[in-house]
Amino acid sequence: MTKLTLIPSQRYFGGLLGVKESVIASNAWLHATYVLPARVLAAAGVLFANDFLAAGLILPDVPVQEKVFIAKLCRVVGLETTFEAI
């Protein structure tokens, strides 16, 4: 399993790439003020899935109505989705 961590681009820039983890400066925090954070997290996962050669996403537990939306998003791009409590 590879982990993607997004950090605020207002304080950092660039990224740190490891074998099983990447830390990327992102403006996702800004988007999460307008769009539900679970959707922003899923979108970032979809964007980086190819870089990680991922077959699916494991996301923290989100509201039921968001699970349906996120599962559809992932299915469209051929990714499996798993939701789990942190």
GIURTA-V624543 format. One record per backbone hydrogen bond with DSSP energy under -0.5 kcal/mol. CO is the residue of the C=O (numbers start at 0). NH is the residue of the N-H. If there is no record, write none. Layout:
co->CO nh->NH
co->CO nh->NH
//
This chain:
co->2 nh->4
co->2 nh->21
co->4 nh->23
co->6 nh->25
co->7 nh->10
co->7 nh->11
co->13 nh->24
co->14 nh->16
co->15 nh->22
co->19 nh->2
co->20 nh->17
co->21 nh->4
co->21 nh->23
co->22 nh->15
co->23 nh->6
co->25 nh->8
co->26 nh->29
co->26 nh->30
co->27 nh->31
co->29 nh->32
co->30 nh->33
co->30 nh->34
co->35 nh->38
co->35 nh->39
co->36 nh->40
co->37 nh->41
co->38 nh->42
co->39 nh->43
co->40 nh->44
co->41 nh->45
co->42 nh->46
co->43 nh->47
co->44 nh->48
co->45 nh->49
co->47 nh->51
co->48 nh->53
co->49 nh->52
co->54 nh->79
co->56 nh->58
co->56 nh->81
co->58 nh->83
co->62 nh->65
co->62 nh->66
co->63 nh->67
co->64 nh->68
co->65 nh->69
co->66 nh->70
co->67 nh->71
co->68 nh->72
co->69 nh->73
co->70 nh->74
co->71 nh->75
co->72 nh->76
co->73 nh->78
co->74 nh->77
co->79 nh->56
co->81 nh->58
co->83 nh->60
//
